[in-house]
Amino acid sequence: MSEVQEVGDVVDEPAAEPPSGLWAWAVSRPWWVQVLLVYAAARLFTTAVFLWVASVQGQNAWTGEHPDYFPYVGLMFDGSWYKNVAENGYPAQLPVGADGLVQQNAWAFFPLFPMLARGLMLVTRAPWEVVAPLLALVLGAGAMLAIHRTVVRGAPRAVAARPGLPLATVALVSVFPTAAVLQVAYTEALALLLVASALLLLLRRDYGWMALVVVALGFTRAVALPMAVVVVAHAAVRWWSSRRGDDTFTWRTGTGLAGLTLLAAASGFLWPAICGWVTGIPDAYLQTQESWRGVREVAPFGGWFYVPQFWFGSRALLVVSLSFALVIAVLVVPAAWRLGRELHAWAAAYIVYIAAVVEPGSSLARFLLLAFPLAAVTAGVVTRPPVARRWWFGAVVVLMLGLQVLWVRQMWHANPVADWPP
């Protein structure tokens, strides 16, 4: 039975007619073709949304009125910052305003994605606004392939309970409201590829290759630190299995996993350390991050005390409480526990991490894209009967596509008067 058939459960209905035409061709393809077809369909939908929003976009700080597709997805918001990094690198000195405070600067933007784009720009002679979005698009395709394999390898109980779960997970990640960034000049596509690859390599016990991927993640986004928690969870699973006689856990295994844990933790501080070394200011990265915040003080979970007040006023406590309750519920429902320990650990550790270090503003929804195991949880909430499973999956897809249209229209559309970055 093919993965696409399982997502729709076409074959579970005795009276259903056999697939024909394009659908028959799709369900007969290998798993990786099915993944790429799902991803391509989602990106075509998003492209249409971008073209529509660009048609009503006025002149702004990055483009002229009614920009073409590539300038619109390659230069808007952080895309221009990454372009600056690709073309000019990083300043040796932090820019300081008249008030003596560090101003917004390129050190907030990690180097691996813009450097990859720069290499392609040199080879192809194509401009940033063409190379960077296409690079992100390809990296996103690779991420979907890695996600599929990670769910297959890391969540066997969940896959058994919900047929077609790997492809369903790919579909939900592809249509996630902020998945539009997988085809713009942002780092999400590369970060998603590296996170999924790191988890897959950990599950396969390819620890040496995982170490290289984690270091690369440290040069991509500030998300390597929670990967250390996942390695600890993996080590605990192996140790406990060895106690039951189902696995081996030697002194060498423990030492290697301890080293991998330390490497993951160190990778989380790698870029801030380089920033401090180059500029001569130990907390240069922290000061740079403060320049983007509404309150110039970076404290764990600190943003949750003032940002919700701005957005929701007297209802802030209620909104925050309901939001945290929803996240906790997603992490503890039976579908979540059916995930493997490593996937469950990544979802939980990453959510706690971004809640601690990220100001809960307009970019928070974009950061949730990396918590992709929650897509498997969402798809696996309803396991039977097949008709209920189909309706649930279809409803979630439609809802996410609608929210994606809303996100692009409201967040990517630049308002010259007052705006919040996506």
Protein Blocks (a to p, Z undefined) as FASTA:
>chain_A
ZZklmmnommmpmklccdehjllmmmmpcfklmmmmmmmmmmmmmmmmmmmmmmmpccdf
kbcehiafklmmmmgojlmmmmmmmmnopafbdcddfkopacddfklpcfklmmmmmmmm
mmnopafklmmmmmmmmmmmmmmmmmmmmmmmmmmmlmmmmghklmmmmmmmmmgmklmm
mmcccfklmmmmmmmmmmmmmmnopaklmmmmmmmmmmmbccllmmmmmmmmmmmmmmmm
mmnopaccdfklmmmmmmmmmmmmmmmmmmmmmmmmmnopaklmmmmmmmmpmbdcdceh
klmmmmmmmmnommmmmmmmmmmmmmmmmmmgmklmmpcfklmmmmmmmmmmmmmmpccb
fklmmmmmmmmmlmmmmmmmpmbdfklmmmmmmmmmmmmmmmmmmmmmmmmpccfkbccd
ZZ
